[in-house]
């Protein structure tokens, strides 16, 4: 009996040692293997390798208990029930973890890209298993739960290398439309940040109340988009002014309906401005009552 127990102890120790070594090798192998796959995030590599390591260690522990004759079926059932209870208690956290894994695998955005999601716009600083960190354009720090990011439409401004934009200017009806459109083309050709293909397209967008809306539609790289539009608006304003093309102010025409006739208006004004007539009831002033002497 003692000899059998000793063999069980030795076998359990060997199983623990071998299992520990296998768990470490599996962790390092998965971590290194995922590192050779392009686009796999560092956080995802660490998470998956750790999950595999702990899964092997749990299996080794159950095997060691079986070595001593312990009924592992009840232990496995208990672990399953405990896992279910923990899963229900940490439902929101587990959803964030699952969403974080999906974000790391499918990569709708990467670190350094500028995105808009759920009304929040900013540059991605870090994609974690629980939350994603952003920095807004005005320097604010935002931590968004992965579950919300995964269940919301994401607009990625940095993913595509090229972006379409337009410069819209309103000119007066007295200005030369052709000159304005040719000016657009000249300025687009002079700016090296505006791509030649697809070619810039100038056109008339609308005939409005205060003027004619002319537009230049052009393509730039995503990194040059904002700076190009800012400089182009300034250059267009200066060039239009040099070439005599006016940019009108917003105007509104007010029409008074039901205006009174001129004679009636003059009579009303003179009546309102003159003192009461002496012969009228309002102009008559009653004399003061004479005091009664005793």
C-alpha positions as CSV (number, residue, x, y, z in Angstrom):
1,X,0.0,0.0,0.0
2,X,2.8,2.4,0.9
3,X,4.7,1.4,-2.2
4,X,1.7,2.1,-4.4
5,X,1.1,5.5,-2.7
6,X,4.8,6.3,-3.2
7,X,4.5,5.5,-6.9
8,X,1.4,7.7,-7.1
9,X,3.3,10.6,-5.5
10,X,6.3,10.2,-7.8
11,X,3.9,9.9,-10.8
12,X,2.1,13.1,-9.7
13,X,5.3,15.0,-9.3
14,X,6.4,13.9,-12.8
15,X,3.1,14.9,-14.3
16,X,3.3,18.3,-12.6
17,X,6.9,18.9,-13.9
18,X,6.2,17.7,-17.4
19,X,2.9,19.6,-17.5
20,X,4.6,22.8,-16.3
21,X,7.3,22.5,-18.9
22,X,4.7,21.8,-21.7
23,X,2.6,24.7,-20.6
24,X,5.6,27.0,-20.7
25,X,6.7,25.7,-24.1
26,X,3.2,26.0,-25.5
27,X,2.9,29.6,-24.2
28,X,6.2,30.7,-25.8
29,X,5.4,28.8,-29.0
30,X,2.0,30.5,-29.5
31,X,3.4,33.9,-28.6
32,X,6.2,33.5,-31.1
33,X,4.0,32.0,-33.8
34,X,1.5,34.8,-33.5
35,X,4.4,37.3,-33.7
36,X,5.2,36.0,-37.2
37,X,1.7,36.7,-38.4
38,X,1.5,40.2,-39.8
39,X,-1.0,42.5,-38.1
40,X,-1.5,40.5,-34.9
41,X,-1.5,42.9,-31.9
42,X,0.9,42.4,-29.0
43,X,-2.0,42.3,-26.5
44,X,-3.7,39.5,-28.4
45,X,-0.5,37.5,-28.5
46,X,-0.1,37.7,-24.7
47,X,-3.8,36.9,-24.0
48,X,-4.0,33.8,-26.2
49,X,-0.7,32.4,-25.0
50,X,-1.7,32.9,-21.4
51,X,-5.1,31.3,-22.0
52,X,-3.4,28.2,-23.5
53,X,-0.9,28.0,-20.6
54,X,-3.5,28.1,-17.9
55,X,-5.7,25.6,-19.7
56,X,-2.8,23.1,-19.8
57,X,-2.1,23.7,-16.1
58,X,-5.7,23.1,-15.2
59,X,-5.7,19.8,-17.2
60,X,-2.5,18.8,-15.5
61,X,-4.0,19.5,-12.1
62,X,-7.1,17.3,-12.9
63,X,-4.7,14.6,-14.1
64,X,-2.7,14.7,-10.8
65,X,-5.9,14.4,-8.8
66,X,-6.9,11.4,-10.8
67,X,-3.5,9.9,-10.1
68,X,-4.5,9.7,-6.4
69,X,-7.8,8.1,-7.2
70,X,-9.9,11.3,-6.7
71,X,-13.1,11.3,-8.7
72,X,-12.5,14.2,-11.1
73,X,-16.0,14.1,-12.7
74,X,-17.4,16.0,-9.7
75,X,-14.5,18.4,-9.7
76,X,-15.0,19.1,-13.4
77,X,-18.7,19.7,-12.8
78,X,-17.9,22.0,-9.9
79,X,-15.4,24.0,-12.0
80,X,-18.0,24.2,-14.7
81,X,-20.6,25.5,-12.4
82,X,-18.2,28.0,-10.9
83,X,-17.1,29.1,-14.3
84,X,-20.8,29.7,-15.3
85,X,-21.5,31.7,-12.1
86,X,-18.4,33.8,-12.6
87,X,-19.3,34.3,-16.3
88,X,-22.8,35.5,-15.3
89,X,-21.3,37.8,-12.7
90,X,-18.7,39.2,-15.1
91,X,-21.0,39.3,-18.1
92,X,-20.2,42.9,-19.0
93,X,-16.5,42.4,-18.5
94,X,-16.4,39.2,-20.6
95,X,-18.3,41.0,-23.3
96,X,-15.6,43.6,-23.3
97,X,-12.9,40.9,-23.5
98,X,-14.7,39.2,-26.4
99,X,-15.1,42.5,-28.1
100,X,-11.5,43.3,-27.5
101,X,-10.4,40.0,-29.1
102,X,-12.6,40.7,-32.1
103,X,-11.2,44.2,-32.5
104,X,-7.6,42.9,-32.3
105,X,-8.3,40.1,-34.8
106,X,-10.5,42.0,-37.4
107,X,-8.7,45.3,-36.9
108,X,-11.3,47.9,-37.9
109,X,-8.8,50.4,-36.6
110,X,-5.2,50.4,-35.4
111,X,-3.0,52.4,-33.0
112,X,-2.3,55.8,-34.5
113,X,-5.4,56.0,-36.7
114,X,-8.0,58.7,-36.4
115,X,-11.5,57.4,-35.9
116,X,-15.0,58.5,-35.0
117,X,-17.2,56.1,-33.0
118,X,-20.2,56.7,-30.9
119,X,-19.9,60.5,-31.3
120,X,-16.3,60.5,-30.1
121,X,-13.4,61.4,-32.5
122,X,-9.8,60.9,-31.7
123,X,-6.5,59.2,-32.4
124,X,-6.2,55.6,-31.1
125,X,-3.6,55.3,-28.4
126,X,-4.0,51.7,-27.3
127,X,-6.3,48.8,-27.9
128,X,-6.7,46.7,-24.8
129,X,-8.7,43.6,-23.9
130,X,-11.2,45.6,-21.8
131,X,-11.1,49.1,-23.3
132,X,-9.6,51.3,-26.1
133,X,-7.8,54.5,-25.3
134,X,-8.3,57.6,-27.5
135,X,-6.9,61.1,-27.6
136,X,-9.3,63.8,-29.1
137,X,-8.1,66.6,-31.3
138,X,-8.1,69.0,-28.4
139,X,-5.9,66.7,-26.2
140,X,-8.6,65.0,-24.1
141,X,-8.1,61.4,-22.9
142,X,-11.0,59.0,-23.6
143,X,-11.3,55.4,-22.5
144,X,-14.1,53.6,-24.4
145,X,-15.3,50.1,-23.4
146,X,-14.6,47.6,-26.2
147,X,-18.2,46.3,-26.1
148,X,-19.5,49.7,-27.2
149,X,-16.9,50.1,-29.9
150,X,-17.7,46.7,-31.3
151,X,-21.4,47.3,-31.4
152,X,-21.2,50.8,-33.0
153,X,-20.3,51.9,-36.5
154,X,-16.7,53.1,-36.8
155,X,-15.5,55.7,-39.2
156,X,-11.8,55.4,-39.9
157,X,-10.3,58.5,-41.4
158,X,-6.8,57.0,-41.7
159,X,-7.4,53.6,-43.2
160,X,-7.7,54.6,-46.8
161,X,-4.6,56.3,-48.3
162,X,-6.7,58.8,-50.3
163,X,-9.6,61.1,-49.4
164,X,-12.1,63.1,-51.4
165,X,-12.8,66.7,-50.4
166,X,-14.2,69.8,-51.9
167,X,-13.8,73.6,-51.7
168,X,-17.1,75.5,-52.1
169,X,-17.2,79.2,-52.7
170,X,-20.2,81.5,-53.5
171,X,-19.8,84.2,-56.1
172,X,-22.2,86.9,-57.3
173,X,-24.3,86.7,-60.4
174,X,-22.3,89.5,-62.0
175,X,-19.0,87.5,-61.8
176,X,-17.6,85.3,-64.6
177,X,-18.4,81.7,-63.8
178,X,-15.8,80.4,-66.3
179,X,-13.1,82.5,-64.8
180,X,-13.9,81.1,-61.3
181,X,-13.8,77.5,-62.5
182,X,-10.5,78.1,-64.4
183,X,-9.1,79.6,-61.3
184,X,-10.0,76.5,-59.3
185,X,-8.2,74.3,-61.8
186,X,-5.1,76.5,-61.8
187,X,-4.8,76.5,-58.0
188,X,-5.3,72.7,-57.9
189,X,-2.5,72.2,-60.4
190,X,-0.2,74.5,-58.4
191,X,-0.7,72.6,-55.1
192,X,1.4,69.4,-55.2
193,X,-0.6,67.9,-52.4
194,X,-3.7,67.6,-54.6
195,X,-3.5,64.4,-56.6
196,X,-3.4,64.4,-60.4
197,X,-5.4,61.2,-60.6
198,X,-8.3,61.3,-60.1
199,X,-8.2,64.8,-61.6
200,X,-9.8,67.7,-59.8
201,X,-13.3,68.5,-61.0
202,X,-14.7,72.1,-60.9
203,X,-18.5,72.6,-61.3
204,X,-21.4,74.8,-60.5
205,X,-23.3,73.3,-57.5
206,X,-26.4,75.6,-57.2
207,X,-27.9,79.0,-58.0
208,X,-28.8,80.4,-54.7
209,X,-30.6,83.5,-53.4
210,X,-27.4,85.5,-52.7
211,X,-25.1,84.0,-55.4
212,X,-23.7,81.1,-57.4
213,X,-22.1,78.2,-55.6
214,X,-19.0,77.0,-57.4
215,X,-17.1,73.9,-56.1
216,X,-13.8,72.3,-56.7
217,X,-13.8,68.5,-55.9
218,X,-10.3,67.0,-55.4
219,X,-8.4,64.1,-54.0
220,X,-5.5,64.2,-51.5
221,X,-3.7,61.8,-49.2
222,X,-5.4,61.2,-45.9
223,X,-2.5,62.8,-44.0
224,X,-2.6,66.0,-46.1
225,X,-6.4,66.4,-46.2
226,X,-7.1,69.0,-43.5
227,X,-4.0,71.2,-44.2
228,X,-4.7,71.2,-48.0
229,X,-8.3,72.4,-47.5
230,X,-7.2,75.1,-45.1
231,X,-4.5,76.4,-47.4
232,X,-6.8,76.1,-50.5
233,X,-9.6,78.2,-49.0
234,X,-7.1,80.9,-48.2
235,X,-5.5,80.9,-51.6
236,X,-8.9,80.9,-53.4
237,X,-10.1,83.9,-51.4
238,X,-6.9,85.9,-52.3
239,X,-6.9,84.9,-55.9
240,X,-10.6,85.6,-56.4
241,X,-10.1,89.1,-54.9
242,X,-7.1,89.7,-57.3
243,X,-9.1,88.7,-60.3
244,X,-12.2,90.7,-59.4
245,X,-14.4,87.8,-58.4
246,X,-16.6,88.9,-55.5
247,X,-17.8,86.7,-52.6
248,X,-21.2,88.2,-51.6
249,X,-22.5,88.7,-48.1
250,X,-25.7,87.0,-47.0
251,X,-28.6,89.3,-47.9
252,X,-32.3,89.2,-47.1
253,X,-35.0,91.1,-48.9
254,X,-37.9,92.2,-46.6
255,X,-41.3,93.0,-48.1
256,X,-44.0,94.7,-46.0
257,X,-47.4,93.4,-46.9
258,X,-50.5,95.6,-46.2
259,X,-48.7,99.0,-46.0
260,X,-51.2,101.8,-45.3
261,X,-51.9,104.5,-47.9
262,X,-49.7,107.6,-47.8
263,X,-52.6,110.0,-47.0
264,X,-53.9,107.9,-44.2
265,X,-50.4,107.5,-42.7
266,X,-49.8,111.3,-42.8
267,X,-53.1,112.0,-41.2
268,X,-52.4,109.5,-38.5
269,X,-49.0,110.9,-37.9
270,X,-50.3,114.5,-37.7
271,X,-53.1,113.5,-35.4
272,X,-50.8,111.7,-33.1
273,X,-48.3,114.5,-33.0
274,X,-50.7,117.5,-32.5
275,X,-52.0,118.8,-29.1
276,X,-55.7,118.3,-28.3
277,X,-58.0,120.8,-30.0
278,X,-59.3,123.5,-27.8
279,X,-62.8,123.1,-29.2
280,X,-62.9,119.4,-28.6
281,X,-64.2,117.7,-25.5
282,X,-60.6,116.7,-24.6
283,X,-59.4,120.3,-25.2
284,X,-62.0,121.9,-22.9
285,X,-60.9,122.4,-19.3
286,X,-63.5,123.0,-16.7
287,X,-62.9,126.0,-14.5
288,X,-62.2,125.3,-10.9
289,X,-65.2,125.4,-8.6
290,X,-65.5,128.7,-6.7
291,X,-64.9,128.3,-3.0
292,X,-67.9,129.0,-0.8
293,X,-67.4,131.7,1.7
294,X,-69.0,131.5,5.0
